[in-house]
Amino acid sequence: MQIKPRQHLLEMWRALARHSFEEGEWSWGDGGRNSVADAERLLCLLYPATEIDAFRLDDPDTTQPDVARALARAGDTTDIPLRLVEALADFMAEHRDEEGPTFSGGHYYAPADPEDELTEEQRAVDAVDSYSMSVSLCLATLEFCKGYRAKTRREPALRLMDGLTKDANARLTAAMVGLLRSFTVNVVDISSKQGEALAQLLGRGRLSDRQVVQRFQDHFASLRALIAESFTLGLSSEVTEELRNENRLFECGWAWSVVNGAPEIDTGADPSRARGRQPRGVAHGAPYLHFTVVALDGIIDLFSDRTFVLGLLDAEQQKLADALRLRWEITQQYWSTIARFEEGAWPLEAIPWRTTPGLPESAYFSLTVVSILVHDLMRRRATEHDLTRLVSVMERLAERGGITGGVSRDDPAVAVHSPGVAMPLLGSGTLGPPMTWTMSDFSTQLFKRTVQLCALSRDISLEDRLLRLAEDILDHIWRRRISEGEGAGLWDDVHAVHPEAPVGKVSLSWSITERVSECMVAAHTLYGRDPIRSPELSALARSVISEAAHLLGKEQEDRPAPAPRSTEGEEIKRAEADLRRARGLVDKQPGTAYGLALGVLRRLDVLTRARETD
């Protein structure tokens, strides 16, 4: 399936508008709400609207006609931004209490035992997914309000935006604090179950435990010191002290919620803003790969060029962003090194990834490590050697997930999509029955990382492999759209692709739908870069341009000047224009330059043959 981000997003927006607008007003519907799903739903609109210029909605005068048609159920181009502001204001009001913004996981939490019933207190526990989504949503909201405020004089909209901007800033600060307090470093002894699992992963039967510890020390000496000395926000003194023991292994990343024992964070000198709502931590201090990837995806928005240029962060938020950026960089460096611990045999290449005892074996965890590695490669120049090995891993993951190749009845590959991979949430049992969190975004995450890798590659053959893989994954994703009823045109109907999947009620998933929108933004970014330049094609294009320029000059020198506006004169003018364009494109688009130069040669040959006939 050809990747067409604009067309795909427009189809998605038409379906979303049918589902979310009734008589021109935003409608949340009758289903249960929580802060994660509601943020995902709004980001389906707001993320593309702030990341892709052609999809901007904050200026009614420049809204593209096809975009306006897709959202016609919300009204005309002057109504659409107001409806969006109203929906955002309602979200901010719904997910706060007297102490400040709330970040509950709600129905995304499930009991580990289906016979159990979760308490309201458990469903109200903050979730890292909510923190991360709120960072992206609040930044997009602030940008949207900044643009819309400059283009409207409607008093209702201006009043709403005053309150919305204040609420978005408060929620952004709270989400950043939550992410800091959810970051964790888990220090383990190699003789513990966790230490044994990590040593087995890194050694892969080739290294003894002693050799693993020694190489771990060599790889992470500087990182260990940096964590122990720099992390003054969100980590306990006990953890930093344990890190100084070089004979211990450690992992870092994000837990599923605020870590038990995480200290409160002073966010500023203003007493009214210094604490806010900072709930007691519940989560066990062990990082989860899934929540680490989710956190990284949100944090990166804090230091994007757009955030900096528009000045979306105040001084207090910038301080928090700097602290998060340090954790963002350290986490990527850690997991990127772990994934490639041994040059001859990457741990990442041993699918499925195995580190945490008690978690199910699944290719999903290999994919989450790939996601962190892609994050790391995006901030520094990736080598073609690394990309080549990573492409092979991606192809194997697509096969493991039943996306390429067939699947049989009761094939475990289907389970990664439906019902998904359920993770026990360590520490949740202190409030009631143990909870789980289920991930079913394998296909969308695989597509997004494939597209991002494609944007990094400067090798034509690698790019072709990645593009073909991305097209196969997109075909799988697109066939999973709901065909009828509630949520038609959105996601997720796994049974449409895998009839072997457990039969159940098809339900709309804002989690998968939002991630599809992220995928389309990533694909748009891919097409926005220059194509890979082929040295061989460039040399050929220059040769053809040189021949075309010589023959055009000879044509003009040897023949009488053609009469003004004659057919021959117009052909010569077009040849001159095409030759100028070919020369201008030869460095960036040698194939296009080659085609233009060939066209000039054809025109000149036609003129020559016409004279010979005469």
Secondary structure in CASP SS format (residue, H / E / C, confidence):
PFRMAT SS
TARGET T0000
AUTHOR 0000-0000-0000
METHOD secondary structure of the structure
MODEL  1
M C 1.00
Q C 1.00
I C 1.00
K C 1.00
P H 1.00
R H 1.00
Q H 1.00
H H 1.00
L H 1.00
L H 1.00
E H 1.00
M H 1.00
W H 1.00
R H 1.00
A H 1.00
L H 1.00
A H 1.00
R H 1.00
H H 1.00
S H 1.00
F E 1.00
E E 1.00
E C 1.00
G C 1.00
E E 1.00
W E 1.00
S C 1.00
W C 1.00
G C 1.00
D C 1.00
G C 1.00
G C 1.00
R C 1.00
N C 1.00
S H 1.00
V H 1.00
A H 1.00
D H 1.00
A H 1.00
E H 1.00
R H 1.00
L H 1.00
L H 1.00
C H 1.00
L H 1.00
L H 1.00
Y H 1.00
P H 1.00
A H 1.00
T H 1.00
E H 1.00
I C 1.00
D H 1.00
A H 1.00
F H 1.00
R C 1.00
L C 1.00
D C 1.00
D C 1.00
P C 1.00
D C 1.00
T C 1.00
T C 1.00
Q C 1.00
P H 1.00
D H 1.00
V H 1.00
A H 1.00
R H 1.00
A H 1.00
L C 1.00
A H 1.00
R H 1.00
A H 1.00
G C 1.00
D C 1.00
T C 1.00
T C 1.00
D H 1.00
I H 1.00
P H 1.00
L H 1.00
R H 1.00
L H 1.00
V H 1.00
E H 1.00
A H 1.00
L H 1.00
A H 1.00
D H 1.00
F H 1.00
M H 1.00
A H 1.00
E H 1.00
H C 1.00
R E 1.00
D E 1.00
E C 1.00
E C 1.00
G E 1.00
P E 1.00
T C 1.00
F C 1.00
S E 1.00
G C 1.00
G H 1.00
H H 1.00
Y H 1.00
Y E 1.00
A E 1.00
P E 1.00
A C 1.00
D C 1.00
P C 1.00
E C 1.00
D C 1.00
E C 1.00
L C 1.00
T C 1.00
E H 1.00
E H 1.00
Q H 1.00
R H 1.00
A C 1.00
V C 1.00
D E 1.00
A C 1.00
V H 1.00
D H 1.00
S H 1.00
Y H 1.00
S H 1.00
M H 1.00
S H 1.00
V H 1.00
S H 1.00
L H 1.00
C H 1.00
L H 1.00
A H 1.00
T H 1.00
L H 1.00
E H 1.00
F H 1.00
C H 1.00
K H 1.00
G H 1.00
Y H 1.00
R H 1.00
A C 1.00
K C 1.00
T C 1.00
R C 1.00
R C 1.00
E H 1.00
P H 1.00
A H 1.00
L H 1.00
R H 1.00
L H 1.00
M H 1.00
D H 1.00
G H 1.00
L H 1.00
T H 1.00
K H 1.00
D H 1.00
A H 1.00
N H 1.00
A H 1.00
R H 1.00
L H 1.00
T H 1.00
A H 1.00
A H 1.00
M H 1.00
V H 1.00
G H 1.00
L H 1.00
L H 1.00
R H 1.00
S H 1.00
F E 1.00
T E 1.00
V E 1.00
N E 1.00
V E 1.00
V E 1.00
D C 1.00
I C 1.00
S C 1.00
S C 1.00
K H 1.00
Q H 1.00
G H 1.00
E H 1.00
A H 1.00
L H 1.00
A H 1.00
Q H 1.00
L H 1.00
L H 1.00
G H 1.00
R C 1.00
G C 1.00
R C 1.00
L C 1.00
S C 1.00
D H 1.00
R H 1.00
Q H 1.00
V H 1.00
V H 1.00
Q H 1.00
R H 1.00
F H 1.00
Q H 1.00
D H 1.00
H H 1.00
F H 1.00
A H 1.00
S H 1.00
L H 1.00
R H 1.00
A H 1.00
L H 1.00
I H 1.00
A H 1.00
E H 1.00
S H 1.00
F C 1.00
T C 1.00
L C 1.00
G C 1.00
L C 1.00
S C 1.00
S H 1.00
E H 1.00
V H 1.00
T H 1.00
E H 1.00
E H 1.00
L H 1.00
R C 1.00
N C 1.00
E C 1.00
N C 1.00
R C 1.00
L E 1.00
F E 1.00
E E 1.00
C E 1.00
G E 1.00
W E 1.00
A C 1.00
W C 1.00
S C 1.00
V C 1.00
V E 1.00
N C 1.00
G C 1.00
A C 1.00
P C 1.00
E C 1.00
I C 1.00
D C 1.00
T C 1.00
G C 1.00
A C 1.00
D C 1.00
P C 1.00
S C 1.00
R C 1.00
A C 1.00
R C 1.00
G C 1.00
R C 1.00
Q C 1.00
P C 1.00
R C 1.00
G C 1.00
V C 1.00
A E 1.00
H C 1.00
G C 1.00
A C 1.00
P C 1.00
Y C 1.00
L H 1.00
H H 1.00
F H 1.00
T H 1.00
V H 1.00
V H 1.00
A H 1.00
L H 1.00
D H 1.00
G H 1.00
I H 1.00
I H 1.00
D H 1.00
L H 1.00
F H 1.00
S C 1.00
D H 1.00
R H 1.00
T H 1.00
F H 1.00
V H 1.00
L H 1.00
G C 1.00
L C 1.00
L C 1.00
D C 1.00
A H 1.00
E H 1.00
Q H 1.00
Q H 1.00
K H 1.00
L H 1.00
A H 1.00
D H 1.00
A H 1.00
L H 1.00
R H 1.00
L H 1.00
R H 1.00
W H 1.00
E H 1.00
I H 1.00
T H 1.00
Q H 1.00
Q H 1.00
Y H 1.00
W H 1.00
S H 1.00
T H 1.00
I H 1.00
A H 1.00
R C 1.00
F C 1.00
E C 1.00
E C 1.00
G C 1.00
A C 1.00
W C 1.00
P H 1.00
L H 1.00
E H 1.00
A C 1.00
I C 1.00
P C 1.00
W C 1.00
R C 1.00
T C 1.00
T C 1.00
P C 1.00
G C 1.00
L C 1.00
P C 1.00
E C 1.00
S C 1.00
A H 1.00
Y H 1.00
F H 1.00
S H 1.00
L H 1.00
T H 1.00
V H 1.00
V H 1.00
S H 1.00
I H 1.00
L H 1.00
V H 1.00
H H 1.00
D H 1.00
L H 1.00
M H 1.00
R C 1.00
R C 1.00
R C 1.00
A C 1.00
T C 1.00
E H 1.00
H H 1.00
D H 1.00
L H 1.00
T H 1.00
R H 1.00
L H 1.00
V H 1.00
S H 1.00
V H 1.00
M H 1.00
E H 1.00
R H 1.00
L H 1.00
A H 1.00
E H 1.00
R H 1.00
G C 1.00
G C 1.00
I C 1.00
T C 1.00
G C 1.00
G C 1.00
V C 1.00
S C 1.00
R C 1.00
D C 1.00
D C 1.00
P H 1.00
A H 1.00
V H 1.00
A H 1.00
V C 1.00
H C 1.00
S C 1.00
P C 1.00
G C 1.00
V E 1.00
A E 1.00
M E 1.00
P E 1.00
L E 1.00
L C 1.00
G C 1.00
S H 1.00
G H 1.00
T H 1.00
L C 1.00
G C 1.00
P C 1.00
P C 1.00
M E 1.00
T E 1.00
W E 1.00
T E 1.00
M E 1.00
S C 1.00
D C 1.00
F H 1.00
S H 1.00
T H 1.00
Q H 1.00
L H 1.00
F H 1.00
K H 1.00
R H 1.00
T H 1.00
V H 1.00
Q H 1.00
L H 1.00
C H 1.00
A H 1.00
L H 1.00
S C 1.00
R C 1.00
D C 1.00
I H 1.00
S H 1.00
L H 1.00
E H 1.00
D H 1.00
R H 1.00
L H 1.00
L H 1.00
R H 1.00
L H 1.00
A H 1.00
E H 1.00
D H 1.00
I H 1.00
L H 1.00
D H 1.00
H H 1.00
I H 1.00
W H 1.00
R C 1.00
R C 1.00
R E 1.00
I C 1.00
S C 1.00
E C 1.00
G C 1.00
E C 1.00
G C 1.00
A C 1.00
G C 1.00
L C 1.00
W E 1.00
D C 1.00
D C 1.00
V H 1.00
H H 1.00
A H 1.00
V C 1.00
H C 1.00
P C 1.00
E C 1.00
A C 1.00
P C 1.00
V C 1.00
G C 1.00
K C 1.00
V C 1.00
S C 1.00
L C 1.00
S C 1.00
W H 1.00
S H 1.00
I H 1.00
T H 1.00
E H 1.00
R H 1.00
V H 1.00
S H 1.00
E H 1.00
C H 1.00
M H 1.00
V H 1.00
A H 1.00
A H 1.00
H H 1.00
T H 1.00
L H 1.00
Y H 1.00
G H 1.00
R C 1.00
D C 1.00
P C 1.00
I C 1.00
R C 1.00
S C 1.00
P H 1.00
E H 1.00
L H 1.00
S H 1.00
A H 1.00
L H 1.00
A H 1.00
R H 1.00
S H 1.00
V H 1.00
I H 1.00
S H 1.00
E H 1.00
A H 1.00
A H 1.00
H H 1.00
L H 1.00
L H 1.00
G H 1.00
K H 1.00
E H 1.00
Q H 1.00
E H 1.00
D H 1.00
R C 1.00
P C 1.00
A C 1.00
P C 1.00
A C 1.00
P C 1.00
R C 1.00
S C 1.00
T H 1.00
E H 1.00
G H 1.00
E H 1.00
E H 1.00
I H 1.00
K H 1.00
R H 1.00
A H 1.00
E H 1.00
A H 1.00
D H 1.00
L H 1.00
R H 1.00
R H 1.00
A H 1.00
R H 1.00
G H 1.00
L H 1.00
V C 1.00
D C 1.00
K C 1.00
Q C 1.00
P H 1.00
G H 1.00
T H 1.00
A H 1.00
Y H 1.00
G H 1.00
L H 1.00
A H 1.00
L H 1.00
G H 1.00
V H 1.00
L H 1.00
R H 1.00
R H 1.00
L H 1.00
D H 1.00
V H 1.00
L H 1.00
T H 1.00
R H 1.00
A H 1.00
R H 1.00
E H 1.00
T H 1.00
D C 1.00
END
